[in-house]
């Protein structure tokens, strides 16, 4: 899925230490990613959270098609931790790696607000285990201009059988997009 020459993301640091990213495409045009990369990001984020590996605040600026910008700030402690884990695992210097991070955060947001998705994850002491179809769908579903997944559109993309299947109890392996 990653293009042969991925679009670069410009990175800066403010005097306060905030990482700033300039992306020359709108949020809703972020590329699809490989399911295995999203799974690796999920695992890295879970490990970082379990070991309380903190990361820095991040600011994002996305250039819209009309030349205007969408600005987002990532200051939540957990979200910064997860973004740092993605940066260490996949990297966020290209639009592909950046898309992995945004999709991970959008999936976490979706799971927090979508009651129908509760049957597709198992919460435990070591974190959450996801049904493989969640990661595959999150790898390819379009993002909204608010860096979220449209709940209805996401659910419609899930394989019909997934909504009735229990979550696996072991670690996820072999997720592909």
NUKE-506048 format. One record per atom (N, C-alpha, C, O): x, y, z. Coordinates in steps of 0.001 Angstrom, whole numbers, padded with zeros to 6 digits, always signed. Layout:
N
XYZ...
REM end
This chain:
177
+000801-001202+000000+000000+000000+000000+000842+001263+000000+000420+002290-000532+002026+001198+000590+002843+002404+000642+003358+002726-000747+003890+001847-001425+003211+003980-001188+003712+004332-002500+005229+004176-002548+005891+004209-001510+005790+004002-003772+007228+003815-003895+007993+005045-003413+009087+004912-002864+007438+006231-003609+008039+007456-003085+006983+008164-002241+006262+009027-002741+006890+007795-000945+005836+008363-000119+005979+009875+000042+007081+010416+000136+004838+010521+000070+004795+011961+000282+005366+012267+001664+004962+011663+002658+006289+013192+001719+006932+013530+002983+006058+014473+003815+005265+015249+003282+006222+014383+005095+005554+015256+006045+006642+016153+006632+007673+015661+007091+006419+017440+006619+007413+018367+007176+007236+018434+008688+006124+018587+009193+008334+018319+009385+008335+018283+010844+009083+019481+011391+010140+019850+010881+008531+020088+012433+009182+021183+013125+008992+021008+014622+008229+020150+015064+009685+021821+015395+009560+021799+016850+009445+023243+017322+010263+024090+016962+008428+023515+018128+008262+024858+018672+009267+025068+019803+009846+024096+020289+009489+026314+020234+010391+026563+021368+009951+025836+022651+010762+025569+023537+008647+025524+022729+008128+024814+023909+008312+023303+023793+007971+022573+024724+008841+022824+022679+009073+021401+022497+007932+020637+021858+007941+019406+021852+006944+021346+021319+005812+020701+020662+006232+020309+019242+006700+021150+018473+006063+019037+018902+006326+018591+017538+005197+019100+016655+004024+018972+017005+005551+019678+015511+004542+020174+014584+004743+019503+013230+005869+019369+012751+003643+019086+012625+003668+018394+011347+002855+019187+010334+001751+019641+010635+003400+019355+009138+002669+019970+008042+002495+018907+006970+003465+018367+006438+001229+018619+006664+000891+017581+005697+000214+018262+004511-000765+018988+004687+000725+018033+003318+000196+018695+002125-000990+017962+001513-001080+017838+000292-001885+017484+002339-003132+016870+001859-004145+016956+002989-003769+017019+004160-005429+016958+002643-006457+017010+003688-006570+015669+004412-006173+014628+003888-007110+015717+005603-007282+014498+006402-008025+013406+005655-007638+012238+005700-009085+013785+004971-009914+012782+004300-009216+012171+003079-009753+011250+002463-008031+012669+002724-007269+012110+001601-006054+011302+002067-005190+010959+001260-005989+011001+003355-004867+010203+003852-004959+008802+003262-006054+008255+003125-003806+008214+002909-003827+006921+002218-004255+005768+003127-004122+005830+004350-004769+004723+002495-005011+003463+003199-003658+002891+003586-002637+003252+003000-003646+002006+004562-002404+001405+005045-002540-000113+005089-003639-000645+004930-001451-000795+005299-001488-002250+005449-002003-002583+006844-001630-001943+007827-002861-003592+006913-003392-004030+008202-002297-004435+009170-002409-004177+010368-001239-005065+008675-000161-005505+009565+000577-004313+010172+001073-004403+011295+000656-003185+009433+001289-001985+009992+000412-001378+011083+000916-000900+012099-000890-001399+010869-001807-000890+011890-001782-001799+013118-001848-001317+014249-001688-003110+012897-001591-004053+014016-000300-003816+014809-000322-003825+016040+000820-003604+014114+002092-003327+014792+001993-002032+015596+002521-001943+016704+001316-001031+015037+001127+000231+015759+000256+000017+016995+000535+000578+018055-000801-000793+016865-001664-001098+018003-000853-001776+019109-000953-001398+020276-000053-002774+018741+000764-003488+019726+001776-002558+020387+001964-002615+021603+002429-001703+019601+003409-000763+020151+002741+000241+021082+003295+000587+022125+001556+000709+020711+000830+001662+021558+000419+001002+022868+000508+001618+023930-000029-000244+022800-000416-000969+024012+000793-001142+024941+000690-000919+026147+001931-001538+024376+003149-001705+025170+003594-000378+025784+003970-000329+026955+003553+000683+025004+003952+001998+025518+003050+002429+026668+003521+002969+027669+001749+002186+026518+000808+002556+027583+001044+001716+028838+001019+002239+029952+001274+000415+028656+001524-000458+029809+002784-000064+030561+002860-000226+031779+003778+000457+029838+005047+000846+030460+005141+002348+030693+006212+002871+031001+004019+003036+030545+003931+004483+030783+005007+005265+030045+005631+006163+030611+005223+004921+028777+006188+005650+027952+005502+006897+027412+004701+006827+026481+005820+008006+027993+005191+009258+027586+005854+009801+026333+006993+009457+026014+005136+010640+025641+005666+011297+024454+005236+012749+024489+004485+013169+025370+005709+013494+023543+005492+014935+023512+004143+015310+022891+003524+014513+022186+003716+016508+023162+002523+017078+022533+002838+017285+021053+003967+017614+020689+001836+017089+020212+002023+017215+018766+000931+018095+018179-000225+018038+018598+001311+018903+017210+000367+019727+016474+000407+019340+015004+001476+019071+014455-000754+019312+014373-000858+018881+012983-001544+019974+012159-002515+020586+012602-001029+020201+010977-001651+021138+010039-001779+020424+008698-000793+019987+008105-003021+020319+008241-003326+019648+006985-003773+020681+005959-004676+021475+006221-003139+020666+004796-003517+021587+003729-004748+021036+003019-004733+019913+002514-005805+021829+002986-007035+021435+002309-006906+021720+000817-006017+022460+000394-007778+021142+000041-007724+021298-001421-007882+022753-001859-007348+023154-002893-008619+023546-001069-008826+024948-001434-007699+025859-000945-007783+027077-001101-006645+025285-000356-005509+026060+000129-005595+026433+001600-004599+026859+002186-006771+026278+002209-006895+026544+003642-006288+025368+004431-005813+024393+003848-006317+025483+005749-005720+024461+006596-006702+023954+007635-007612+024669+008055-006504+022713+008040-007168+022146+009210-006076+021913+010238-005096+021222+009960-006240+022487+011428-005262+022320+012496-005819+021416+013576-006974+021552+013979-004999+020498+014038-005357+019620+015146-004225+019624+016152-003054+019709+015781-004574+019530+017422-003570+019409+018476-003792+018090+019194-004925+017719+019501-002718+017400+019454-002768+016136+020171-002060+016352+021497-000835+016260+021583-002848+016643+022535-002274+016957+023834-002677+015957+024908-002082+015941+025986-003684+015118+024634-004106+014109+025591-002929+013181+025898-002250+012714+024983-002691+012919+027165-001534+012132+027599-001487+010756+026936-000437+010338+026449-002612+010057+026915-002650+008727+026313-002428+008802+024809-001659+008019+024251-003102+009749+024151-002957+009879+022702-001514+010229+022337-000998+009732+021335-000861+011066+023122+000551+011398+022868+001425+010154+023025+002356+009942+022249+001122+009338+024027+001840+008085+024246+001698+007181+023027+002682+006628+022537+000467+007034+022544+000204+006169+021393+000875+006710+020139+001455+005940+019373+000807+008023+019914+001442+008618+018741+002956+008423+018791+003583+008153+017767+003537+008559+019975+004975+008327+020121+005344+006899+019783+006380+006653+019166+004503+005953+020183+004755+004541+019871+004693+004297+018370+005505+003549+017824+003734+004924+017704+003628+004782+016250+004854+005401+015585+005405+004829+014644+005276+006547+016060+006442+007222+015488+007681+006336+015612+008486+006263+014684+007837+005669+016746+008984+004779+016950+008871+003494+016127+009889+002906+015764+007651+003054+015829+007444+001783+015136+007422+001942+013625+008210+001311+012921+006535+002773+013127+006329+002941+011688+006994+004216+011186+007431+004287+010037+007066+005210+012043+007584+006519+011652+006456+007398+011150+005478+006911+010583+006600+008693+011362+005565+009635+010923+006151+010701+010011+005655+011826+009955+007212+010336+009296+007829+011299+008398+007257+011251+006985+007643+012047+006129+006340+010322+006742+005676+010250+005437+004166+010249+005661+003689+010006+006769+003428+010524+004595+001970+010512+004721+001477+009105+005073+000445+008961+005728+002200+008071+004648+001809+006697+004990+001913+006461+006502+000942+006039+007130+003069+006728+007079+003244+006540+008515+002305+007419+009317+001782+007016+010356+002103+008624+008816+001190+009542+009480-000231+008997+009446-000984+009134+010411-000591+008376+008319-001919+007784+008187-002096+006621+009162-003182+006439+009712-001047+005836+009380-001121+004747+010369-001474+005328+011735-002349+004804+012425-000803+006405+012127-001062+007030+013427-002490+007552+013516-003186+007298+014499-002922+008273+012505-004276+008835+012525-005340+007747+012569-006350+007894+013258-005121+006663+011845-006083+005558+011830-006137+004852+013182-007208+004443+013630-004990+004709+013826-004974+004118+015167-005775+004988+016133-006611+004480+016881-005526+006278+016121-006245+007187+017019-007736+007229+016688-008571+007290+017591-008074+007197+015392-009484+007195+014989-010171+005903+015427-011338+005926+015817-009459+004781+015365-010035+003510+015810-010294+003530+017313-011344+003076+017767-009362+004044+018072-009547+004137+019524-010734+005032+019839-011539+004716+020715-010846+006148+019127-011990+007049+019302-013294+006334+018972-014266+006445+019719-013326+005603+017862-014533+004874+017457-014923+003843+018519-016095+003737+018882-013952+003092+019010-014250+002063+020009-014791+002672+021306-015578+002041+022012-014368+003892+021612-014848+004557+022826-016290+005036+022704-016972+005194+023716-016771+005271+021473-018117+005834+021335-019129+004920+020646-020326+005201+020696-018694+003847+020011-019607+002991+019243-019982+001752+020056-019186+000823+020190-021191+001749+020591-021633+000610+021408-021639-000699+020644-021323-001744+021213-021995-000665+019349-022053-001884+018559-020686-002550+018436-020608-003751+018180-019606-001786+018616-018254-002340+018472-017770-003072+019714-016749-003759+019664-018479-002940+020823-018025-003556+022066-017888-005068+021962-017061-005660+022654-018685-005699+021108-018581-007134+020921-017371-007554+020099-017092-008745+019961-016650-006572+019550-015496-006867+018716-014170-006618+019425-013112-006616+018796-014234-006409+020739-013005-006275+021497-013167-006907+022867-014264-006996+023418-012038-007338+023390-011994-007922+024729-011013-007101+025546-009853-006941+025166-011489-006581+026676-010630-005799+027554-010053-006698+028637-010762-007520+029218-008769-006536+028903-008105-007317+029930-007028-006483+030598-006816-005323+030245-006352-007083+031564-005288-006370+032280-004173-005906+031353-003555-004865+031576-003930-006682+030325-002842-006359+029404-003312-005510+028224-002583-005370+027242-004487-004954+028301-004999-004098+027241-006188-004721+026551-006847-005605+027098-006458-004261+025360-007607-004728+024598-007147-005628+023456-006120-005379+022824-007920-006668+023209-007704-007529+022053-008817-007224+021070-009995-007231+021428-008437-006955+019828-009401-006566+018807-009704-007709+017862-008841-008537+017568-010935-007746+017391-011301-008674+016327-010493-008254+015093-010406-007061+014805-009906-009191+014365-009065-008836+013211-009774-007958+012178-009124-007159+011504-011080-008093+012045-011790-007286+011048-011779-005803+011405-011880-004963+010511-011660-005460+012690-011574-004050+013070-010316-003410+012498-010366-002311+011946-009189-004102+012632-007937-003563+012114-007942-003504+010593-007477-002524+010012-008456-004532+009949-008507-004532+008483-009389-003398+007973-009049-002738+006991-010511-003173+008632-011413-002100+008213-010784-000738+008493-010857+000156+007649-010171-000567+009659-009534+000708+009999-008370+001028+009064-008045+002198+008862-007750+000016+008501-006626+000233+007590-007055+000872+006274-006253+001534+005615-008309+000679+005890-008740+001151+004570-009911+002128+004585-010148+002804+003583-010643+002222+005682-011797+003127+005737-011333+004578+005641-010290+004928+006194-012081+005415+004956-011674+006824+004855-011823+007550+006188-012709+007246+006987-010945+008503+006405-011041+009382+007567-011920+010575+007207-012022+010960+006042-012549+011150+008220-013324+012373+008005-012397+013578+008122-011223+013431+008462-012910+014743+007849-012122+015970+007985-011814+016299+009441-011055+017227+009717-012399+015543+010380-012118+015722+011807-011187+014624+012341-011036+014486+013555-010568+013849+011455-009644+012761+011815-010354+011632+012560-009790+011027+013472-011577+011360+012167-012352+010264+012760-012812+009327+011648-012680+009618+010459-013356+008194+012079-014060+007325+011141-015537+007633+011254-016064+007796+012355-016206+007714+010111-017647+007834+010106-018191+006503+010635-017964+005455+010030-018905+006544+011759-019352+005320+012427-020205+004435+011519-019986+003226+011451-021158+005021+010832-022029+004229+009965-021241+003637+008798-021384+002456+008481-020418+004452+008169-019614+003972+007055-018643+002879+007474-018436+001912+006742-018051+003032+008649-017118+002030+009163-017846+000707+009391-017381-000356+008981-018986+000799+010048-019752-000426+010339-020193-001118+009050-020178-002346+008962-020581-000334+008063-020997-000908+006781-019853-001619+006070-020093-002541+005291-018621-001208+006323-017450-001831+005695-017045-003134+006390-016356-003958+005789-017457-003331+007630-017101-004555+008351-017768-005756+007702-018920-005668+007280-017061-006874+007618-017716-008086+007106-018917-008424+007997-018831-008332+009221-020010-008805+007391-021240-009101+008138-021013-010151+009225-021595-010060+010306-020170-011148+008944-019950-012211+009922-019243-011691+011172-019416-012265+012247-018460-010630+011064-017677-010144+012198-018561-009646+013336-018224-009824+014507-019678-009030+013004-020529-008469+014050-021153-009540+014924-021611-009237+016025-021184-010783+014467-021742-011863+015268-020705-012796+015845-021053-013731+016566-019423-012566+015543-018368-013459+016017-017752-012950+017302-017596-011742+017483-017392-013878+018213-016688-013449+019419-015255-013037+019093-014703-013410+018058-014678-012271+019985-013302-011830+019833-012376-012973+020196-012642-013724+021135-011286-013105+019450-010281-014116+019779-009647-013762+021118-009599-012592+021496-009169-014757+021825-008551-014488+023116-007041-014394+023046-006423-013885+023981-006422-014865+021975-004968-014791+021838-004545-013504+021184-005370-012637+020896-003245-013381+020949-002729-012207+020257-003134-012259+018797-003290-013340+018228-003298-011127+018207-003663-011044+016802-002438-011337+015949-001330-010912+016274-002640-012053+014878-001544-012288+013939-002100-012258+012524-003272-012552+012289-001249-011905+011611-001593-012011+010206-002616-011043+009685-003237-011323+008660-002827-009925+010330-003786-008954+009800-003223-008395+008507-002059-007998+008446-004043-008366+007490-003629-007777+006214-004729-006876+005719-005886-006987+006125-004352-005994+004846-005356-005106+004234-005385-005360+002764-006156-004726+002044
REM end
